[in-house]
Amino acid sequence: MTGRLIGGRYLLGEPLGSGGMGSVWRAHDQQLDRTVALKRAHPGVDDQDGRRLRREARTGARLHDPHVVTIFDVVSDGDEHWLVLEYLPSRSLAELGTLPVGEVARIGAQIASALRAVHAAGIIHRDLKPANVLVTADGTAKLADFGISQRLWAEATLTDSASVGTPTHLAPEVANGNDPTPASDVFSLGAVLYSALEGHSPFGDDPNPLAVLRRSARGEVEPLRHGGELTPLITRMLAVDPAERPTVDQVVQQLGGTTPAPDRRRKRWAIPAAAAGVAVVAVMGVLIGKAVSEPSKPSSAPTTTTSSTPPTAAATSPVGDPLTVDPCSLIDEASLTRFGQTTLEPAYGNFDRCDVIVTGNGDQEADVRAELNLPGTVPARGDVQKFSGNLRTVTRVKSGGDDCERVLVLSDRTQIQVVAKHTHGSGMNVCGMADAVTQKAIDVLQAGPVPRRSTPLPANSLAHVNACTLLDSKALKLIPGVDASQPDRSFGNWRCGWDSTTTDLEVDLYFDRDQPGSTDGQPLKVGGRSAILSNENDGPDTCAVVIVFREYVDANGQDQDELVTMSVAGTAKPGTLCGLATKLAEAAAPKLPKA
């Protein structure tokens, strides 16, 4: 199937997954030059004229909400019918497992908002379940799959009534054969939030679907044990009597009020370079996840450096000493003011980057950054513009919709990666922002080398530490198949990674800067230093120990922490990942200098 052209327009890529009802492929829309997902029903599931897919397309076309997966079109190719969907790099709630109360509240508020839009359009979803809630790396949640949804005014048919949803999240009245209502969707959303907190359906974890269906019909809901402040709301949403449940408007309001909005200027989900990205798309009631691994970073940096100070580049380099080069000199904050209110963040993340936070209308927010990378770190694919002197090329990567990327390759092959991406909301001109920063960087490089920092990094800063020296071969024996002498290094040696050759385990040690208390998790002490153990800091299938190295006040007058993050990624159990991360952090902490 790969390489086949569907409908004369969509070039099929690799298959992303298959469920009981259908299959999904990644595809390239040759007309609009964008990545999409194509969904096709299995033979025998859909009728010959594609009625089910067409109904789903018509349903989706009525919905225009930032928290609903967009359905673009339905196309025919011979006797096959395909649904064209938004391609969303994400994971479903079913894959993310249990989550903290605050995260469940934030996701729930977004999905409740989507459900409000669904009901306002006269539609009942009828199949709300964790597999149909997608969550992107920045925490944006979207509702997917309207394959068995029903318009409130539609005439019921035998086919429609046979598809009533998933027993584990089904409202009691629907399980008893009654027609679904908006209140039924509210119950199912409550069941989804319950599952995200407890790890199983409110009807228990019996693998027998008929047993679950009987419990659903009787309304036998197990009490919440980990609901915290969400317990009263979710308990009301799971009421047996639909009249006792809150409306979806009340759910949106109470979820928004239950958990204060996070400090979006600081809250981020930083997926480590060693970790894999994941793409998830909807498949006729089943969401299939597929890992999309990023290309591994080359170890082209010097591997003989053992000093705690990053090596100084040659005098002819347009970048020079990583300790003194100023990433913020590549950004003109004023050029971004036309996109919204701006805040320069010179100490946001690692020492190799500079960020500007742009706030638009309502909940719109974008992060625009310029980041220095070693040669070959970012595989640049897109339109290439050639230069001379300090700058070799600028590649404008095709926009992913919510983000836009530009890659500048310098005369010494050092890379400057410019990324503008939504951190909240959508609809901002992220490519315009990326181009504004790119033009500033071009102007700087055409005028000479990248300028130096006006204020040197403090002598007690982590910037003077080589991250690769914090773990030795003895410590890394915990990870089978790791060659401790061949790490993947970053610019300035402020990040270092090791991959196992015999398992899928990956170790990533990197420096960070953030506001105190920005990391959620379990407090602990590592080498006498305060730390946080978090299984959500670096995304799904990871566990990280974040060590507080030193506290200081940044250029904006705000309290700030320099952090050492020890992250372990893989498909092992969370307890195993966290155990490895803790032991590696305990091995690295004694090698840190005094702050």
C-alpha positions, 0 to 999 in steps of 0.5 A: 500500500505504501506509495499508492496515490489515493484519489489522485491526491494523497500519497500513502506513507507507512501504516500507523495501525489497525483496529477492529473497525479499520486501518490508518496510514500516514499520507502526504496531501500533494495538493496542499503539501501537508501531512494527513492521516487516511482512514479506511474501514476494513472490508465488510465493516463499511457498506459499498458506498462508504455510508459510515465514513461519509456520515463521520465526515459530515459529522466532523465537518459540522465541528470547528473547535480547537479540541476536536480532531479535524476531519478534512474530507472523504474521498473515493478511490475505486470501490474504497472510501477513505476519511482524511483526518488531521495528523496529530502527533500525540498519545491517547489517554489509554496509552498515558496510563494514570495521571496526576489530579492536576493534569486530569483536570486540565485535560478534562476541561479541554475535552469538556469544552470540545464536548460542549461544541459537539452538543451545540452542533446537535451531535452526541458523541456516544463513544467517549473513552480514553482511546478517543482522547488524544494528548499532544506533547505540550498538553493539548487535548483533542477529542477524536472519532465520531464513527458512531456519533448521532445527530440529535434529530437523526432517525434511529436505525438498526445499524445505529442502535447496534453501535452504542459505545464501549461498555467500560465507559457506557452510561447506565441508561444506554447500557439498558437500551435507552437512547443516548443523550448529552447527559450520557456523554457527560457520564462517559466523560466522567468515566474517562476522567475516572480511568485516567486517575485510577487506571481502570474503568469505574465498573472495575477491571474485569476483562469480560465485557459482558460482566462490565456491561451488566455492571454498567446497566446496574450503575455499579460504580466503584468509589474514587480513591485517587480523585482528590479535589476532583472526586465530588465532580466526577462522582456527580458525573457518574450519577445513575440518574441522568438528571443528577449529573451536571451539564457539560457547561457546569463541567467546563466551569468546575474543571476550570475552577478546580485547578488553577490555570498553570503558569503557561509561560513556564509550563512545558513538556520537554521531550528529551532528544533520546526519546521517541515521538508518538503519533496517534490517529483515530481508527473507527472507535480504536486509536492506534499508537505508533512510535515515530523515532527521531533520528539519533544525534550524531556523536560528531562532537569531540569525545576526548574532552574530560574537562568540566569546561566545554571546549572552546571552538576555533577562532575562525568559528562564527560561534566561538566559545559556547560559554560566551556566545549569546543566543539572545543576540539572534532574536529581535524581540521587537520584530515579534510584537506584531504577533502579540505581547512579548516576553524575552526569556534569556534563561529558559531551558538549557544554556544553548537557547534563547526564547520569546513568549508571545501571547495573543488573543484569549488563550493563544500563546507561542514560544519562539526560540533560537537554539545552537546545535552541533553539526548534523543535530537537526535533519533539515528537510525543506526549501533551502536557501544558500548563502556565503561567509559565516552562513552556508544555508537556511532551510525552511521546514514545512509547517506542521500547523502548530509549529514552524521550524527553520534551520541555519547551517553556519560555515563551521557546520554548527546549526541554529534551530529556530522554532515557533510553536503553540504552547497554548491555543492555536491560530497564531502565525508561528511561521511568521514568527519563525521567519522574523527570528530567522531574518534577525539571525541572518543579519547577525551572521552576515555582519560577523560572528555571533555576539558574546554575552553582555553578562558572563555566566556565573562561575558557579553555574552549571554552564561550566560543567560537562554533562557527559562526565557526570556518568561513568561506565560503572554507573551506566552498567545499570543499562545493558548494552550501553557504551559509556565512551560513546555518548551523544553530545550536545552543543556546549556538552550541556546535554548527554545521551546514551542508548542501549544496543540490546534494549529500548532503554535510553538515558538522557542527562541534561541541564535546565533552567526553570522557576522553583516548583515548576516540576510536579512529582515526588520530592526526594533527596539525591546526594544531599540535594533537593530533587523531584521524581517525576514520571511525566516531566519528559512525557510518556514512557519516561521517568526523570529525577530533577535535581536542584543545583542552585537557586538564583534571580534571573535578569527579569527579577524572578526566582530561578533554579538551575536543574540537572535532569536525569531521564530514562526512557523505554517501554519498561514498567514505570517503577523500573524506569524510575528506579533506574533514573534514581540510581543514575541520579545518585551516581551523578550527584556527587560529581556535581561541583558546589553551587 
